[in-house]
Amino acid sequence: MRAPRPLALAVAAALAVPLAGCGGSGKSGSGPSASPGAPGRSGTASPGASAAPDAWVPGYVAKMSLAEKVGQLFVPTFANRADALSIIRRYHVGGLIYFPRNLGSPARAAAQSNALQKASKVPLLLGVDEEQGIVSRTPFLTRFPGNMALGATRDPADARAAAQVTGAELRAIGINQDFAPVADVNVNPHNPVIGLRSFGAEPAQVGTMVAGAIGGYQAAGVAATAKHFPGHGDTATDSHTGLPVITHSRATWERLDAPPFKAAVAAGVDMIMTAHIVVPRLDRSGDPSTLSRTVLTGLLRGTLGYKGVIVTDSLEMAGARRRYGDAAVPVRAVSAGADQLLMPPSLPKAYNAVLRAVRSGKISERRLDESVTRILALKQRRGLFQRAPADPAKAAAAIGTPAHRATARRVAEHAITLVRNDRGVLPVKGKTVAVTGPNAAGLAAELRRQGVRTAAPGAADVTVLTTLDAGTATAARVRALGAKPVVVAALGRPYDLDSAGGAAGALAAYSSGAVSISALAKVLAGTVRPTGKLPVPAGGKPAGHGLGYR
């Protein structure tokens, strides 16, 4: 929705003034001499030429009702448009999160976003989990291979370009918040929940790529979210189904987990998402970090100096609910330092619990105001108080453009990593090639497009064995193919290559998507030279290893 014209003009004028501080400072000092009216109401505003763009926010927060302020903390799911409109009217929510069931076509998604914004007095943060790669909730966007593939490019410009494409396409359908990028350093090959979602295993390199992605999303007008603080990269438990415990010391955390989040803060990230993990040597309470004041207020706000919005991971997850009930969790999260509460299992129960906590003094109104001020300052910074609505008639044309698809192809080609090439088995042009394993038909078709002859395994000179998170089973599959040269191509986690020692060649593509299959075929054929570098140790080689063709 759009603010009334006097407010919109005042805010637009204020935007010409640079906003100091990274991450979206909630510090505004005193309010403007003439406060703006509430969004959706008549009012005037005339902040002075030296005022920060969000200088009007504290004055506006002071005029909100308690029920409205509590509502700003919540970002629930919704079943359909009617359900969302009911939630907005009843709970004054600060945002909503989209899932595939809420989207349909680009035109339908854009029209729905406009309807939801129109119904809300304060502009909504309409978010989605669109990480690219294996976590993708928006089925019609330009497909990218994901973060670990981007990490293999070792080029933050690629991370920025991919994020800017995704951000631009999200804005075309009215989504203004992305719960990405992942800032976790994946040092555990058995991590069941991060893996390919991470940029890699090297803290500094991950930080560089995280900063690039943040820049891309936010340049497109979409709020970026670095996750999952204080770091979810070294766990063998999935926090969706359990409560992981990470045994890192404070020194290990500072060396391994913290650098990407420091980079995110330095890059001015709009939001940081919490992790439902226990790190006993950071906080001895046994509470998940989402509910830990020591972690959120002490480490994130204090040690890292973060001033932007802290959002919880989904409160539906088992890791958030293991120790406390669904009414206690949101109150504890706010008390710990969280600003936004994502996907409460029961919005009525969570909302009323926080409302009661403020009325009783368990959460002070000053503490509530701090969060609401940060949330509204973020909405101001992303232009939600004066941005034009999405155009349903133009939404589809803004998605999957030739330029966007070219960016995806370029990223995928830069990512393909040649890990082993014994006896010059690659490239395969001029040889007859068999392909077996996941996506075999698609890869064979792409090889033929590159002029490579394909045949059944018994009649081929070389067999390409694709794997998709096969793990130790990879070794037996290589042996089963006989004496002729085998090339293993890992389409998922590159750790499959740890069990590919019997293969003459080994590559990592990091994705089984169409754009990565095409890129892999080009590298196998020699049409494109491999330039990727391992973002994690794999195939007996360290992170940073990658061969080329002579």
C-alpha positions in Angstrom: 0.0 0.0 0.0 1.0 3.6 -0.3 1.2 6.2 2.4 -1.1 9.2 2.0 0.5 11.9 -0.1 1.7 14.3 2.6 3.5 11.4 4.4 4.8 9.9 1.2 6.3 13.3 0.1 7.9 13.8 3.4 9.4 10.4 3.5 10.6 10.7 -0.1 12.3 14.0 0.7 14.0 12.4 3.7 15.4 9.6 1.6 17.8 12.0 0.0 19.7 12.1 3.3 22.2 9.3 3.9 21.4 6.9 6.7 24.3 6.4 9.0 25.2 3.0 10.5 25.0 -0.5 9.2 22.2 -3.0 9.6 19.5 -0.4 10.1 20.1 1.6 13.3 17.1 1.9 15.5 18.6 5.1 17.0 16.7 8.1 15.9 17.1 10.6 18.8 14.1 12.8 19.2 11.3 12.8 16.7 10.8 15.4 13.9 9.3 18.7 14.8 6.1 17.7 13.0 5.5 13.9 13.1 3.9 12.2 10.1 0.5 10.7 10.4 0.2 7.0 10.6 0.5 5.1 7.3 -3.0 4.9 5.9 -4.2 8.0 7.8 -4.0 11.7 6.9 -1.1 13.6 8.4 1.8 15.9 7.7 5.5 15.6 8.1 8.3 18.0 7.6 11.5 16.6 8.9 14.4 19.0 8.5 16.9 18.7 5.7 19.4 17.2 8.2 17.0 14.5 9.6 17.8 10.9 9.0 15.2 9.2 6.7 13.7 7.2 9.6 13.7 10.1 12.1 9.9 10.2 12.1 9.6 6.5 13.2 9.9 6.9 17.1 7.2 9.6 17.0 4.9 7.3 15.0 5.6 4.3 17.3 4.6 6.5 20.3 1.1 6.9 18.7 0.5 3.2 18.0 -1.8 1.2 20.3 -0.3 -1.6 22.3 -2.2 -4.1 20.2 -0.7 -2.6 17.0 2.8 -2.6 18.3 2.6 -6.3 19.4 1.3 -7.2 16.0 4.3 -5.8 14.3 6.5 -8.5 15.9 4.7 -11.4 14.1 5.2 -12.9 10.7 2.8 -15.9 10.4 1.9 -18.2 7.6 -1.5 -18.0 5.9 -3.7 -20.5 4.1 -5.1 -18.2 1.4 -5.9 -14.6 0.7 -9.1 -14.5 2.8 -7.1 -16.0 5.8 -4.3 -13.4 5.3 -6.8 -10.5 5.3 -8.4 -11.8 8.5 -5.0 -12.1 10.1 -4.1 -8.5 9.1 -7.3 -7.1 10.5 -7.3 -9.0 13.7 -3.6 -9.0 14.7 -2.1 -6.0 12.9 0.8 -8.3 11.9 4.1 -6.8 10.7 4.5 -9.3 7.9 3.5 -12.6 6.3 5.6 -15.4 4.8 4.7 -17.0 1.4 4.9 -20.7 0.6 4.3 -22.3 -2.8 0.6 -22.8 -2.0 0.2 -19.0 -1.7 1.7 -18.1 -5.0 0.1 -19.6 -8.2 1.2 -17.5 -11.2 3.3 -14.3 -11.1 0.3 -12.2 -11.9 -1.8 -13.9 -9.2 1.0 -13.5 -6.6 1.5 -9.8 -7.5 -2.3 -9.1 -7.2 -2.4 -10.9 -3.9 0.6 -8.9 -2.5 -1.2 -5.7 -3.5 -4.4 -6.8 -1.8 -2.6 -7.6 1.4 -0.7 -4.3 1.4 -3.9 -2.4 0.8 -5.5 -4.1 3.8 -2.8 -3.2 6.2 -2.5 0.2 7.9 1.3 -0.2 8.2 3.1 -1.6 5.1 3.8 -5.4 5.4 7.1 -7.2 5.1 6.0 -10.0 2.7 8.7 -12.6 2.9 9.8 -15.9 1.4 12.5 -18.5 1.9 14.1 -18.2 -1.5 17.8 -19.2 -1.0 18.2 -20.4 -4.6 19.2 -24.1 -5.0 17.6 -26.7 -2.8 15.6 -24.3 -0.7 13.3 -22.5 -3.1 9.7 -21.6 -2.4 8.9 -19.6 -5.5 8.5 -22.2 -8.3 8.4 -19.8 -11.3 11.6 -17.7 -10.6 14.8 -18.0 -12.6 16.5 -21.1 -11.2 20.1 -20.9 -9.8 22.3 -23.7 -8.6 22.5 -22.5 -4.9 25.0 -21.3 -2.4 27.7 -24.0 -2.5 27.9 -23.7 -6.3 28.3 -19.9 -5.8 31.0 -20.6 -3.2 32.8 -22.7 -5.9 33.0 -19.6 -8.1 34.8 -17.8 -5.3 33.5 -14.6 -6.9 31.3 -12.3 -4.7 30.2 -10.6 -8.0 28.5 -13.9 -9.0 26.8 -14.0 -5.6 25.6 -10.4 -5.9 24.4 -10.9 -9.5 22.4 -14.1 -8.6 20.9 -12.4 -5.6 20.0 -9.3 -7.5 18.2 -11.3 -10.2 16.2 -13.2 -7.5 15.5 -10.0 -5.6 14.3 -8.2 -8.8 11.9 -11.1 -9.6 10.6 -11.2 -6.0 9.9 -7.5 -6.1 8.0 -8.0 -9.4 5.4 -10.1 -7.5 5.3 -7.8 -4.4 7.6 -9.8 -2.1 10.0 -7.4 -0.3 11.8 -9.7 2.1 14.0 -12.8 1.5 15.1 -15.1 4.3 18.5 -15.4 2.7 21.5 -15.8 2.4 22.7 -18.6 4.6 25.8 -17.5 6.5 26.6 -20.8 8.2 30.1 -22.3 7.6 29.5 -25.9 6.7 32.4 -27.8 8.4 30.5 -31.0 9.1 30.0 -33.2 6.0 27.2 -35.0 7.8 25.2 -31.8 8.5 21.6 -32.8 7.6 20.2 -29.3 7.4 22.8 -26.9 5.9 25.1 -28.7 3.4 24.6 -27.2 -0.1 22.8 -24.2 1.5 26.2 -23.0 2.7 28.8 -21.1 0.6 31.5 -23.4 2.0 33.8 -24.3 4.8 36.2 -21.3 4.9 35.0 -18.6 7.2 36.5 -15.6 5.4 35.5 -16.9 2.0 31.9 -17.5 3.2 31.8 -14.0 4.6 32.9 -12.5 1.3 30.1 -14.4 -0.6 27.5 -13.5 2.1 28.3 -9.8 1.7 28.0 -10.1 -2.1 24.6 -11.7 -1.8 23.3 -9.2 0.7 24.4 -6.4 -1.6 22.5 -8.0 -4.5 19.2 -8.6 -2.6 19.2 -5.1 -1.1 20.1 -3.4 -4.4 16.9 -5.0 -5.8 14.9 -3.4 -2.9 14.5 -6.7 -1.0 15.4 -7.0 2.7 18.1 -9.6 3.1 18.5 -12.0 6.1 21.7 -13.6 7.2 21.1 -16.9 8.9 21.4 -18.8 11.3 23.1 -17.0 14.2 25.3 -17.9 16.0 26.1 -20.5 13.3 24.5 -23.8 12.3 27.3 -25.3 10.2 28.7 -27.9 12.6 25.8 -30.1 13.6 24.6 -33.6 12.9 21.0 -32.8 14.1 18.3 -31.1 12.1 16.7 -28.3 14.2 13.4 -28.9 12.4 13.1 -32.2 14.2 15.4 -31.9 17.2 17.5 -29.5 19.3 21.1 -29.6 18.0 24.0 -29.0 20.5 27.2 -27.5 19.1 30.3 -27.8 21.4 32.3 -25.0 19.9 34.3 -22.9 22.4 34.1 -19.1 22.4 37.5 -19.0 20.6 36.3 -21.5 18.0 33.1 -19.6 17.5 35.0 -16.4 16.9 37.3 -18.1 14.5 34.9 -20.3 12.6 31.2 -19.2 13.0 31.4 -15.4 13.6 33.3 -14.1 10.6 30.4 -14.4 8.1 28.0 -12.7 10.5 30.6 -9.9 11.1 30.7 -9.5 7.3 26.9 -9.4 7.1 26.8 -6.6 9.8 29.6 -4.7 7.9 27.5 -5.1 4.7 24.5 -3.5 6.3 22.3 -6.5 6.3 18.7 -5.7 7.1 18.0 -8.8 9.2 19.8 -11.6 11.0 17.9 -14.9 11.7 18.5 -16.9 14.9 19.2 -20.6 15.1 17.4 -23.1 17.3 20.7 -24.6 18.6 22.3 -24.9 22.0 25.9 -23.8 22.3 26.8 -24.5 25.9 30.1 -22.7 25.9 28.4 -19.6 24.7 25.4 -19.9 27.1 25.3 -22.4 29.9 21.5 -22.1 30.3 20.7 -24.9 27.9 18.3 -22.7 26.1 18.3 -22.5 22.3 20.1 -19.4 20.9 16.7 -18.1 19.8 15.7 -17.8 23.4 19.1 -16.7 24.8 19.7 -13.2 25.9 23.4 -14.0 26.2 23.6 -14.9 22.5 21.2 -12.4 21.0 21.7 -9.3 23.1 25.2 -10.1 24.4 26.9 -11.5 21.3 24.9 -10.2 18.4 24.0 -6.8 19.7 27.0 -6.3 22.0 30.0 -8.1 20.6 29.1 -7.8 16.9 27.4 -4.3 17.2 24.4 -5.3 15.2 21.6 -2.7 15.2 19.2 -4.1 12.6 16.2 -6.5 13.0 16.7 -9.9 14.6 14.1 -12.5 13.4 13.7 -15.9 14.8 13.8 -19.0 12.7 10.4 -20.7 12.4 8.8 -21.2 15.8 7.1 -24.2 14.5 10.4 -26.1 14.5 11.1 -28.7 17.2 14.3 -26.9 18.2 12.3 -23.9 19.4 9.6 -25.9 21.2 11.7 -28.6 22.9 12.0 -26.9 26.4 9.0 -24.5 26.6 5.4 -24.3 25.5 4.0 -22.3 22.5 2.9 -19.4 24.7 6.2 -19.1 26.6 8.5 -19.3 23.5 7.6 -15.9 21.9 7.8 -14.1 25.2 11.2 -15.6 25.9 12.4 -14.8 22.4 11.4 -11.1 22.7 13.0 -11.0 26.2 16.2 -12.4 24.7 16.4 -9.7 22.0 14.4 -11.0 19.0 12.4 -8.4 17.1 10.3 -10.5 14.8 8.7 -13.9 15.6 8.4 -16.1 12.5 5.7 -18.7 12.0 4.3 -19.2 15.5 2.5 -22.5 15.7 -0.6 -20.7 17.0 -0.7 -17.0 16.2 -3.6 -16.3 18.7 -1.7 -18.0 21.5 1.6 -16.3 20.8 0.1 -12.9 20.2 -2.0 -12.9 23.4 1.0 -14.2 25.4 3.2 -11.3 24.3 0.3 -8.8 24.8 -0.1 -10.1 28.4 3.6 -10.0 29.0 3.8 -6.3 28.1 0.7 -5.5 30.1 2.1 -7.3 33.1 5.5 -5.7 32.8 7.3 -8.9 32.1 8.3 -7.3 28.7 8.6 -3.6 29.2 6.9 -1.3 26.7 10.3 0.3 26.1 11.7 -3.0 25.0 8.6 -3.5 22.7 9.1 0.0 21.3 12.8 -0.8 20.5 11.7 -3.7 18.3 8.8 -1.9 16.6 11.1 1.0 15.9 13.7 -1.3 14.2 11.0 -3.0 12.2 9.5 0.3 10.9 12.9 1.7 10.2 13.6 -1.3 8.0 10.3 -0.8 6.2 11.3 2.8 5.6 14.7 1.8 4.4 13.2 -0.6 1.8 10.9 2.1 0.6 7.6 0.4 1.7 6.0 3.6 2.8 6.1 5.1 -0.7 6.8 2.3 -3.1 4.3 1.8 -6.0 2.4 -1.6 -5.9 3.5 -4.5 -8.0 2.0 -4.6 -11.5 0.3 -8.0 -12.1 0.2 -7.3 -15.8 4.0 -7.0 -16.0 5.0 -9.5 -13.4 5.5 -12.5 -15.7 7.6 -10.5 -18.2 10.0 -9.5 -15.4 10.7 -13.1 -14.5 13.1 -15.4 -16.5 14.2 -12.7 -18.8 17.1 -13.5 -21.3 19.5 -11.5 -19.1 18.4 -13.3 -16.0 18.8 -16.7 -17.6 22.2 -15.7 -18.9 23.3 -14.8 -15.4 22.2 -18.3 -14.1 24.1 -20.0 -17.0 27.2 -18.0 -16.2 27.1 -18.8 -12.5 26.5 -22.5 -13.1 29.4 -22.7 -15.6 31.8 -20.8 -13.2 30.9 -23.3 -10.5 31.7 -26.7 -12.1 34.8 -28.0 -10.4 37.3 -30.5 -11.8 38.7 -32.4 -8.9 40.5 -35.3 -10.6 41.6 -35.9 -14.2 43.8 -39.0 -14.4 45.4 -39.8 -17.7 43.6 -36.8 -19.3 40.3 -38.7 -19.4 38.6 -35.3 -19.8 37.3 -33.6 -21.8 35.4 -36.4 -23.6 34.8 -34.8 -27.0 35.9 -37.3 -29.6 35.0 -40.3 -27.3 31.9 -42.3 -27.0 30.3 -41.7 -23.6 27.8 -43.5 -21.5 25.9 -41.8 -18.8 24.4 -43.5 -15.8 22.9 -42.4 -12.5 20.5 -39.6 -11.5 19.6 -37.2 -14.3 21.4 -39.5 -16.8 19.0 -38.9 -19.7 19.2 -35.1 -19.3 23.0 -35.1 -19.1 23.3 -37.4 -22.1 21.0 -35.1 -24.1 23.1 -32.1 -23.2 26.3 -33.9 -24.2 24.8 -34.7 -27.6 24.0 -31.0 -28.0 27.8 -30.4 -27.5 28.6 -32.9 -30.2 29.5 -35.8 -28.0 28.5 -39.3 -29.1 26.6 -41.3 -26.4 26.0 -45.1 -26.1 25.2 -47.8 -23.6 27.9 -48.4 -20.9 29.2 -51.6 -22.6 29.8 -49.8 -25.9 31.3 -46.6 -24.6 34.9 -45.5 -24.1 34.1 -43.6 -20.9 31.2 -43.8 -18.5 30.0 -40.7 -16.6 28.4 -41.8 -13.3 26.3 -39.1 -11.7 25.6 -39.2 -8.0 23.2 -37.3 -5.8 24.1 -37.5 -2.2 25.1 -41.2 -2.6 27.8 -41.0 0.1 29.8 -44.2 0.6 27.7 -46.1 -1.9 29.5 -44.2 -4.6 32.5 -46.5 -4.4 30.5 -49.7 -5.1 28.8 -48.0 -8.1 32.2 -47.1 -9.6 33.4 -50.7 -9.2 30.2 -52.1 -10.8 31.0 -50.2 -14.0 34.0 -52.4 -14.8 37.5 -51.7 -16.1 36.8 -48.8 -18.6 37.4 -45.3 -17.3 34.7 -43.8 -15.1 34.1 -40.1 -14.4 32.1 -39.4 -11.3 30.0 -36.2 -11.4 28.5 -35.2 -8.0 25.2 -33.4 -8.6 24.5 -32.7 -5.0 26.9 -32.6 -2.0 30.5 -32.9 -3.3 31.3 -35.2 -0.4 30.3 -38.1 -2.7 33.7 -37.6 -4.2 35.3 -38.9 -1.0 34.2 -42.3 -2.1 35.1 -42.0 -5.8 38.8 -42.9 -5.5 38.4 -45.6 -8.1 37.3 -43.2 -10.8 39.6 -41.7 -13.3 37.9 -38.4 -13.2 35.8 -36.5 -10.7 33.8 -33.3 -10.9 31.4 -31.4 -8.6 28.4 -29.6 -10.0 26.6 -28.9 -6.6 23.2 -29.0 -8.3 21.0 -31.3 -10.3 19.0 -28.4 -11.8 18.8 -28.0 -15.5 21.2 -25.0 -15.7 23.9 -27.0 -13.8 23.4 -30.1 -16.0 23.9 -28.0 -19.1 27.0 -26.4 -17.6 28.4 -29.9 -16.6 27.9 -31.1 -20.1 29.8 -28.2 -21.5 32.7 -28.8 -19.2 32.7 -32.5 -19.9 32.8 -31.8 -23.6 35.4 -29.2 -23.3 33.2 -26.4 -24.7 33.7 -24.6 -21.4 36.9 -24.8 -19.4 36.5 -25.7 -15.7 37.2 -22.8 -13.3 35.5 -23.8 -10.1 37.3 -24.4 -6.8 36.1 -26.7 -4.0 34.3 -24.6 -1.4 34.7 -27.5 1.1 37.2 -30.4 1.4 36.1 -33.2 -0.9 37.6 -36.1 -3.0 40.7 -36.1 -0.8 41.4 -32.5 -1.8 41.3 -29.3 0.3 38.9 -26.4 -0.1 40.3 -24.2 -2.8 41.4 -27.1 -5.0 40.3 -27.1 -8.7 41.9 -28.3 -11.9 41.7 -26.8 -15.4 42.2 -28.2 -18.9 45.6 -27.8 -20.5 
